[in-house]
Amino acid sequence: MHIPLGEYLRKEVRKNTPIGEKYSQNIQSGLKLIPSNIVYEIILNFLKKNNNLIIDGFPRTTERYSYFNKYLKKYNIKAYYFYLEANENLLIKRLLDRETCSNCSHDYIMVNTKEKGICDICKKKTYKRKTDNLKSINKRFSFFNRTTKRVIECIGGNIININTNYYINDLPNLFITKINYLLNEKP
């Protein structure tokens, strides 16, 4: 089960749930982290239902990694961490070209849609996220370099690097190949 944490939180805002209402400024700015206790609650609720998860965008701080790692050890859950590597200029271009479907929330790099501004899946309009601008993107890179890179160092040899400089449509196949290898790996 794939949990895109950022998209889950944006849906909470759109549905006006208590989490969405309380943290809408953090979520919509894309620059402030949601408090850790809320993130833990969301992830642990998903883990209670299914411990075969791909949690997208987590952990982003060493404190969150440490907490999550203790939980995994307590319940004897094996975790794999994926680090999507890409050239910074390429990432900036992708983010500036990204649009999201207003209905199904599928993300597009706009050169990859059949009809500009229309979702290939549900045929609804796409929109540009407020945070997909150069100023916000640079702030996110700064945060990543200050904070998230430390998590990568903590994880160390337990991280699986995936080079995402490839054509964007190849990414799902890269993931499937890596995950199948991990699942068939002998202990």
Secondary structure, DSSP 8 states (H G I E B T S, - for coil): -EEEHHHHHHHHHHTT-HHHHHHHHHHHHSSS---HHHHHHHHHHHHHH-S--EEET---SHHHHHHHHHHHHHTT----EEEEE--HHHHHHHHHHEEEETTT--EEEGGGSSSTTB-TTT--BEE--TT-SHHHHHHHHHHIIIIIHHHHHHHGGGEEEEE--S-GGGHHHHHHHHHHHHHH---
